[in-house]
Amino acid sequence: MSVMGVFGGTFDPIHFGHLRTAFEMLQALQFGEIRFMPCGSPPHREFPHADAKLRLEMVRVATEGHYGFVVDDRELQRDGPSYSVDTLSALRTEFPLRPIALIIGMDAFLNLPTWYHWREILQLAHIVVAHRPGWRAPDMGPLGELLRDRGTHRVSDLHQAKAGQIYIHDVTQLEISSSDIRELVTMGRDPRFLLPDAVSGVISKSGCYVKTCED
């Protein structure tokens, strides 16, 4: 049974850094799909600038027509903070036997012990860490211990078990950030080549970042 990758974020807006990471994961790790899951109410960062409807539309137009990319809006439909453990629990109920992999950046992984019920996540899914130059995996503390116990260098382990492994995967470094894009738009500049044209069209039509960006 193919692995389902779960790629969450505010996607405020979604850009080529997000899309390239997901595409490389899909291909290199031989996932069956990558589910883009816009966050409703992020517990660890400021509230999104664009509303849920617009962010969902941007993710949909960015991923439309790309094989293996799926949009899942369940976090936008749920009240309260968008805790990953709740999302993964719901997915596990729907897909009791399918391997599921939560995709996060190394920066998020280093903060994993601050997440709500973080130790339960590996009971529900694998964790795949998108590694970029400049970040180093921890070798001490709770995360160092976790990597020694659960870390793997074999992609096959993600396919043979439905949860419980941590895999670190190098991805192409694209120095693009959503906050920089919002600032460009606020300044009246064109964010072309940082994100899909269709996403830029949604931003332009809605005016969602005009005079509202606070980097």
Secondary structure, 3 states (H helix, E strand, C coil): CCCEEEEEECCCCCCHHHHHHHHHHHHHCCCCEEEEEECCCCCCCCCCCCCHHHHHHHHHHHHCCCCCEEECCHHHHCCCCCCHHHHHHHHHHHCCCCCEEEEEEHHHHHCHHHCCCHHHHHHHCEEEEEECCCCCCCCCHHHHHHHHHHECCCHHHHHHCCCCCEEEEECCCCCCCHHHHHHHHHCCCCCECCECHHHHHHHHHHCCCCCCCCC
